[in-house]
Amino acid sequence: MEDAPTPASKLPTELVTWTTLLGHWTDLVKAGEGLRRSTDEDDRAWRASIPEVIRLQAITFALAELDRIEGPDRGLARDRAAIGVEEASARLDVLWSGVSMPETLLEIAADASLALETAVYAGLRWIRWRGVGRLEMPEIDLEVAGTAGTLACAQPGTILLSGEPVAWWTEREPPRELLGEGFEFESGPAVQIYRRLDDAGRAIGDLVAPLADLPVGLPILVPISLDGVPIGRFTVARDRWLTSNRRAFEAVEGDYPVGYEPGASPTPED
């Protein structure tokens, strides 16, 4: 059995339900030329695995389009997807009990699990600074902001350059302090900003990277909440952190270019 080719979605552009989305991808995976029924030479485990492969791949593809579902309904869709992945993976374990599961099946199950992990960021939006000069991050009242949805935000007092993401969020409202003139919303992936400092503590470069990457540098964005669960907070008073940041930029003439690793750039709007 070969891997199914990645089919293209032809769903209408309006919001859909999880049932519609999963059903659509199930049909596409079943129709994929690469997912052929087992031949007489294939053993029983291979033939019995095909429905679980279809289920796992359909969930993987559907999760990649989770932003097509309204924000309040995405949590339930993720829960249903998690149950599907758990059941299909457990069934494969039973079918291949006592023998080594083929690498292809292990990869398909792993892809589905990874899709579940990243689905929490569906519909994510950046707040970028587009105002004049550098931004000195304002105070953010986390008590008012709350812990709904997913949010990462720069520590108040952080100096950020034009175009950099100062925060990102999904399935919630953005912090009210980051609304208004100079701030711009844009679709983008979940990222971290790493600031490189020289031996004297001066800022010499910023790199925007996917969360899975760990380049050298001081992480700038603080994870506040993930899928409604509080996971972080600001740890330094704004005035103290702003003084430290101003010192790091004292000898910086102009603004250095901000680098973006592959997979860390904003998402083009449809």
Secondary structure by P-SEA (a helix, b strand, c coil): cccccccccccccccccaaaaaaaaaaaaaaccccccccccccaaaaaaaaaaaaaaaaaaaaaacccccccaaaaaaaaaaaaaaaaaaaaaaaaccccccaaaaaaaaaaaaaaaaccccccccccccccccccccccccccccccccccccccccccccccccccccccccccccccccbbbbbbccbbbbbbbcccccccbbbbbccccccccccccccccccccccccccccaaaaaaaaaaaacccccccbbbbcccccccccc
